[in-house]
Amino acid sequence: MNFELNQKLDQDLEQFVCRFLENNGADLEIHNKGIEALLPKNLMTLLETAEHISIEYGSDSGSGPDSYPDPAERYSINYGSKLLERMVGAVCGRTPFLSCQLEFDYLKSQGFDKLIREELKFFGSTGKVENWAEVKTKYLLITCWYMAQSDEQKQGLINLQFNLETGAQVTKMADMLSLVARNYNTDTKKDFLGDDQIKEIIKWVKTQAKEVVAREITPFQESMTRRFKRDIGNLEQYYDGLKREMEKSLERPGLSDQLIKERREKIALLPAEFKRKGDDLFKKYSIRVKVKPATAILIRTPAIKILYKTSVGRKIKHLSLIYNPVTKSIDPLVCQGCGKSITSIKFCTKLHLLCPLCANKCPVC
């Protein structure tokens, strides 16, 4: 039993090393005892090795180059070896990226008008479906780690799901993904996103993560607010009592004019001292939030693109809507003013698509 377990661990280790080197651009020659690898410059720097290395699995010959008359630096890979630790550190130091293809036996082909009326609310306009077609679209599921710090701290994970074509956040998609047939792909070289698209995604994450984390930490925030109110109340009570006591002490007979003056000056300083300590309490119970991506999955899926015609008075605006077969619903639209995903839609006089808040004064106009 132990032999079988050790054999399985060795196989997992070998597969990890091969995948790591290949995914980072190394050319490999695999043989019975290990690997001959030719590394690109960035990988040489990351692993602190030469360009040409030889790796032996489970060898006791050491974890660094030896004096063999071989042009390659020779390494052994086993649990605890320095080279393996560098590989693991590199993997843990970046966001894991995976892609998958979704498969459906059937896609919805009717009833879009009714579905749109149920899920999207257009104010001051009417609309109808003009056409639809089956398309391929992409979604990005990002799991983010967050930490809320105050007098205490709270940590957790949130899921953000974006349609890469529209930028809309599609809630519940992660929860429903397990119900769909899918094929995962770990070779994601062809799936890497461009710099411009990554900048857009970062902007989406900043916009949406703030609201999602705020909902997640509501009980934590309420707890900090209660403690702040309690402590600021105790502080106010203390300074009120101190002021009354100092003012009463001025009534004592026999006090010199100088002493009375000094005590009155101290009384006059109490409000500023109370404010300063109140500010310290406010800082103590204020919540600072850090958000960092933990994993990302690129999802390719068939979907239905719907051409929807809206009439705003005498003006016409055409919208592209996406029917998402995972959630079996219409993806939200995106406010052109603030970038938030919306299901309640208003239009300005120039027909910019807006959330109710931005519609009061169109940021685009």
C-alpha positions in Angstrom: 0.0 0.0 0.0 2.8 2.4 0.9 4.6 1.5 -2.3 1.6 2.3 -4.4 1.1 5.6 -2.6 4.8 6.6 -3.1 4.6 5.6 -6.7 1.5 7.8 -7.2 3.3 10.8 -5.5 6.3 10.4 -7.8 4.1 10.3 -10.8 2.3 13.5 -9.7 5.6 15.2 -9.1 6.9 14.2 -12.5 3.7 15.5 -14.2 3.9 18.8 -12.3 7.5 19.4 -13.3 6.9 18.6 -17.0 3.7 20.8 -17.1 5.5 23.7 -15.3 8.5 23.7 -17.7 6.4 23.3 -20.8 3.9 26.0 -19.8 6.8 28.4 -19.3 8.3 27.8 -22.7 11.0 25.2 -22.1 11.9 22.5 -24.7 11.9 19.1 -23.1 13.5 15.7 -23.9 12.0 13.1 -21.6 13.8 9.8 -20.9 13.5 7.0 -18.4 15.5 8.7 -15.6 14.4 12.3 -16.0 14.3 15.3 -18.3 16.7 17.3 -20.4 15.4 20.8 -20.7 16.4 23.9 -22.6 15.1 27.0 -20.9 14.2 30.5 -22.2 15.8 33.5 -20.5 12.9 34.4 -18.2 12.7 30.8 -16.9 16.5 30.7 -16.3 16.2 33.9 -14.2 13.1 32.5 -12.3 14.7 29.2 -11.4 18.3 30.6 -11.1 19.8 27.9 -13.4 21.7 27.6 -16.6 20.0 27.5 -20.1 20.5 23.7 -20.3 19.6 21.6 -17.3 19.2 17.9 -16.6 16.7 16.8 -14.0 16.6 13.4 -12.3 13.5 12.2 -10.4 14.0 11.0 -6.8 17.7 11.1 -7.0 19.9 11.5 -3.9 22.6 13.2 -5.9 21.8 16.6 -4.5 19.7 19.6 -5.5 22.1 21.6 -7.5 24.7 21.3 -10.2 27.5 18.8 -9.7 30.9 18.1 -11.2 29.8 15.6 -13.9 31.5 16.3 -17.3 28.0 17.0 -18.8 27.3 20.3 -20.5 24.0 20.5 -18.6 23.7 21.5 -15.0 22.3 18.4 -13.2 19.5 18.6 -10.6 17.4 16.1 -8.7 13.7 16.7 -8.1 12.3 15.4 -4.9 10.1 16.9 -2.2 12.1 19.6 -0.4 14.6 20.2 -3.2 15.5 23.8 -4.0 14.6 23.7 -7.6 11.1 22.2 -6.8 10.6 24.9 -4.2 11.3 27.6 -6.8 8.8 26.1 -9.2 6.1 25.8 -6.5 6.9 29.4 -5.4 6.5 30.6 -9.0 3.1 28.8 -9.4 1.8 30.1 -6.1 2.9 33.6 -6.9 0.6 34.1 -9.9 -3.1 33.6 -10.6 -3.9 30.1 -11.9 -5.5 30.3 -15.3 -7.7 27.6 -16.8 -10.1 27.4 -19.8 -13.1 25.3 -20.6 -15.5 24.7 -23.4 -19.2 24.2 -22.6 -21.5 21.9 -24.5 -25.3 22.0 -24.9 -27.6 19.5 -26.6 -30.2 22.2 -27.0 -30.3 26.0 -27.1 -33.4 28.1 -26.6 -35.0 29.3 -29.9 -38.2 31.1 -29.0 -39.9 33.1 -26.3 -37.2 35.8 -26.2 -39.6 38.8 -26.1 -41.3 37.4 -23.0 -38.0 36.6 -21.3 -36.6 40.1 -21.9 -39.8 41.7 -20.5 -39.4 39.6 -17.4 -35.7 40.2 -16.8 -35.0 43.7 -18.1 -37.0 46.8 -17.3 -36.8 49.6 -19.9 -38.1 53.0 -18.6 -39.8 55.3 -21.1 -39.4 53.0 -24.0 -40.9 50.0 -25.7 -39.1 47.2 -27.6 -39.3 44.0 -29.6 -36.9 41.3 -30.9 -36.0 41.8 -34.5 -33.7 38.9 -35.0 -31.5 36.4 -33.2 -28.6 34.0 -34.1 -26.5 31.4 -32.4 -23.0 32.7 -31.6 -19.9 31.7 -29.7 -19.1 34.0 -26.8 -16.6 34.0 -23.8 -17.0 34.6 -20.1 -14.3 35.0 -17.5 -14.9 33.6 -14.0 -12.5 35.3 -11.5 -12.3 34.1 -7.9 -10.9 36.9 -5.7 -9.5 36.8 -2.2 -10.5 39.7 0.0 -9.4 40.8 3.4 -11.4 43.4 5.4 -9.2 44.9 8.2 -10.4 47.0 11.1 -10.0 46.4 14.9 -10.5 42.8 13.7 -10.2 41.3 10.2 -12.4 39.1 8.0 -11.2 37.1 5.0 -13.1 35.3 2.3 -13.6 34.6 -1.4 -15.9 36.1 -4.0 -16.8 35.1 -7.5 -17.0 37.7 -10.3 -18.2 36.6 -13.7 -17.9 38.8 -16.8 -19.0 38.5 -20.4 -15.8 39.4 -22.2 -17.8 40.8 -25.1 -19.9 43.2 -23.2 -18.2 43.6 -19.7 -21.5 42.7 -18.0 -21.2 40.9 -14.7 -23.3 37.7 -14.8 -24.2 36.7 -11.2 -25.0 33.1 -10.4 -23.1 31.7 -13.4 -20.4 30.1 -11.2 -23.1 28.4 -9.1 -24.7 26.9 -12.2 -21.6 25.9 -14.1 -21.5 22.5 -12.4 -24.8 21.6 -14.1 -23.3 22.0 -17.6 -21.2 19.5 -19.6 -17.8 21.0 -20.0 -14.2 20.1 -21.1 -11.3 21.7 -19.3 -8.1 22.7 -21.0 -4.9 23.2 -19.0 -2.8 24.2 -22.0 -3.9 27.8 -22.0 -1.2 29.4 -24.1 -3.6 30.2 -26.9 -6.1 31.6 -24.4 -3.9 34.3 -22.9 -5.7 37.7 -23.0 -4.2 40.8 -24.6 -2.9 43.7 -22.6 -5.8 46.0 -23.6 -8.4 43.4 -22.6 -6.6 42.8 -19.3 -6.8 46.5 -18.5 -10.5 46.4 -19.2 -11.0 43.4 -16.9 -9.1 45.1 -14.1 -11.4 48.1 -14.5 -14.5 45.7 -14.3 -13.1 44.0 -11.2 -12.5 47.3 -9.4 -16.1 48.4 -10.3 -17.9 45.3 -9.3 -15.8 43.9 -6.5 -16.5 46.9 -4.3 -20.2 46.2 -4.3 -19.9 42.4 -3.9 -17.4 42.6 -1.0 -19.6 45.3 0.6 -22.5 42.8 0.7 -20.2 40.0 2.0 -18.9 42.0 4.9 -22.2 43.7 5.9 -22.3 41.8 9.3 -18.7 42.6 9.9 -19.3 46.3 9.1 -22.3 46.4 11.4 -20.3 44.9 14.2 -17.5 47.5 13.8 -20.1 50.3 13.7 -21.8 49.1 16.9 -18.4 49.0 18.7 -17.5 52.4 17.4 -20.8 53.9 18.7 -20.3 52.1 22.0 -16.7 53.4 22.5 -17.5 57.0 21.2 -20.5 57.1 23.6 -18.3 56.0 26.5 -15.6 58.6 25.5 -18.2 61.4 25.3 -19.6 60.4 28.7 -16.1 60.5 30.2 -15.3 63.9 28.8 -18.6 65.4 29.9 -18.0 64.1 33.4 -14.5 65.4 33.4 -15.7 68.9 32.2 -18.3 69.0 35.0 -15.8 67.9 37.6 -13.3 70.5 36.5 -15.9 73.3 36.4 -17.1 72.3 39.9 -13.6 72.5 41.2 -13.5 76.2 40.2 -16.1 76.8 42.9 -13.8 75.9 45.7 -12.7 78.8 47.9 -9.1 79.9 48.2 -8.1 79.3 44.5 -5.7 81.8 43.1 -6.4 83.7 39.9 -3.5 82.0 38.2 -4.9 78.5 39.1 -8.4 79.4 38.0 -7.0 80.7 34.7 -5.0 77.5 34.2 -8.0 75.2 34.9 -10.2 77.2 32.5 -7.6 76.9 29.8 -7.6 73.1 30.4 -11.4 73.0 30.2 -11.2 74.9 26.9 -8.9 72.2 25.5 -11.3 69.4 26.3 -13.4 69.6 23.1 -10.2 69.4 20.9 -8.9 66.5 22.9 -12.2 64.7 22.6 -12.3 65.2 18.9 -8.7 63.9 18.5 -9.5 60.7 20.5 -12.8 60.4 18.6 -10.8 60.5 15.3 -8.5 57.8 16.6 -11.5 55.6 17.4 -12.9 56.3 13.9 -9.6 55.2 12.3 -9.5 52.1 14.6 -12.9 50.9 13.5 -12.7 52.1 9.9 -12.6 49.1 7.4 -9.8 48.8 4.8 -10.4 46.2 2.1 -7.8 44.4 0.0 -8.9 42.4 -3.0 -6.6 40.1 -5.0 -7.4 37.6 -7.9 -6.9 34.0 -6.8 -8.0 32.0 -9.9 -9.4 32.6 -13.3 -11.4 30.4 -15.7 -12.0 31.4 -19.3 -15.3 29.9 -20.4 -16.2 29.4 -24.1 -19.8 28.7 -24.8 -22.5 28.8 -27.5 -25.1 31.5 -26.8 -27.9 33.4 -28.5 -27.3 37.0 -29.6 -30.5 38.9 -29.9 -31.0 42.1 -31.9 -33.5 44.2 -29.9 -35.2 47.3 -31.2 -36.2 49.9 -28.6 -38.3 53.0 -29.3 -37.8 56.0 -27.1 -40.5 58.5 -28.3 -39.8 58.9 -32.0 -36.2 57.8 -31.6 -34.9 54.3 -32.3 -32.0 52.5 -30.6 -30.8 48.9 -31.5 -29.3 46.8 -28.7 -27.4 43.5 -28.8 -28.6 41.2 -26.0 -27.0 37.9 -25.0 -29.1 34.9 -23.9 -26.9 32.9 -21.6 -27.6 29.1 -21.8 -25.9 28.5 -18.4 -28.1 30.8 -16.4 -31.0 30.4 -18.9 -31.5 34.2 -18.7 -30.6 37.4 -20.5 -27.2 38.8 -19.5 -27.4 42.3 -17.8 -26.6 45.4 -19.8 -23.8 47.8 -18.9 -24.4 51.4 -17.9 -22.5 53.7 -20.3 -22.1 56.2 -17.4 -20.7 54.3 -14.5 -19.9 50.9 -16.0 -22.1 48.9 -13.6 -24.2 45.9 -14.8 -27.9 46.8 -14.8 -31.3 45.3 -15.4 -33.2 48.6 -15.0 -32.4 50.7 -18.0 -33.1 54.4 -18.8 -32.1 56.5 -21.7 -30.9 60.2 -21.9 -32.0 62.5 -24.7 -29.1 61.2 -26.8 -30.1 57.6 -26.1 -27.1 56.7 -23.9 -27.9 53.5 -22.0 -27.9 54.4 -18.3 -28.7 53.1 -14.8 -31.4 55.0 -12.9 -28.7 56.9 -10.8 -26.7 58.1 -13.9 -30.0 59.0 -15.7 -30.4 62.0 -13.4 -27.5 63.6 -15.1 -25.9 61.6 -18.0 -22.1 61.4 -17.4 -21.6 60.7 -21.1 -23.4 63.8 -22.3 
